[in-house]
């Protein structure tokens, strides 16, 4: 964390030059992908180099930040994507995802499916990192859309809105926890206020907004990752409870880790074990191995068949890994240039209301760097001296204002933008019309909720 702030504190050029460099590099990436039809991986590489050179980084170091960011993103998010792909493969190939979907469809009217998906994402997303929630819910979203013959956006956006709102507003997600620590806010108050703000935010940015979005981008469920969803799996189908246990296992493991940390038992031997197995990597690894057993070996498949099925899950995500990694590389180039820091400091010192300033600082840094975490870290550091003495309730609201700003306008410098684009099989333009607009809605509705709470508490 300290290294990120240290890098951001040493901008490579003046404010105007950094802003121009960031704008030019982003426009270049969009132009190369949309008009030149270049693969996003190469477009992101060229955009990153353009940003570095224009910001006075130098030709010899023009790809240094890019390669560091790519490696970190693949190391962090990439492994989760691979493990999630394995879990998704076994869920779909065994018929487990079909069993879950059939149960949902049998008990939920079609018109209520977007709300059901938003609710599921809201519950599952409380202890999960955003990327983990995405890779776990994708098989369910795709099959629900396929079986109900609905546009995938109609059920996918509510799920994404649930995950995104929780990611920005509710502890124990890393962003809110970072802001709580930086501002010395009360965890309990922040959690309570965060849930109050998150519920209407998910409703508006999810099921309600998904209706017009489904008309803007009327695409069906993509078969790219999961294979034909209407193909009947061979062999016995797992029971609903077994299939659901695969989806919920990482949720339970991470929730146990969060409980152990919150209650102060992390140093206890049993607490240490729960803390270890509840981290995202270990939780998904355990779940993947569990899926191989209950959805593979236990259903009568041989060890070689399970191994072949596991290998078949890797190929479809190779392109996603490279694109998401390249998005992380471009983000790191922006972060290392210092563009977020110089813009954020100017906003914080403008004299506007503190809650609005906290949101705006985080939003600008998010748009400039593509990282919600960097936006939260930097905004909390900038706003901490200004928030001294404002009281515990408004400190909690400041955390939420920063969290809402940190998810504003995801675009080409955000690895999450490419993750959603590839999973849903959308073009760049379609991703802007859906995912980017949804993120803006989550951010703005969240801000309105925070400001309204600020008037009554």
Buried (B, 14 or more C-beta within 10 A) or exposed (E): EEEBEEBBEEBBBEBEBBBBBBBBBBEBBBEBBBEEEBBBBBBBBBBBBBBBBBBBBEEEEBBBBBBBBBBBBBEBBBBBBBBBBBBBBBBBBBBBBBBBBBEBBEEBEEEEBBBBBBBBBBEBBBBBBBBBBBBBBBBBBBBBBBBBEBBBBBBBBBBBBBBBBBBBBBBBBBBBBBBBBBBEBBBEBBBEBBBBBBEBBBBBBBBBBBEEBBEEBEBBBBBBBBEEBEEEBEEEBBEBEBBBBBBBBBBBBBBBBBBBBBEEBBEEEEBEEBBEBBBBEBBBBBBBEBBBEBBBEEBEBEEEEBEEBBEBBEEBBEBBBBBBBBBBBBBBBBBBBBBBBBBBBEBBEEEEEBBBBBBBBBBBBBBBBBBBBBBBBBBBBBBBEBBEEBEEBBBBBBBBBBBBBBBBBBBBBBBBBBBBBBBBBBEBEBBBBBBBBBBBBBBBBBBBBBBEBBEEE
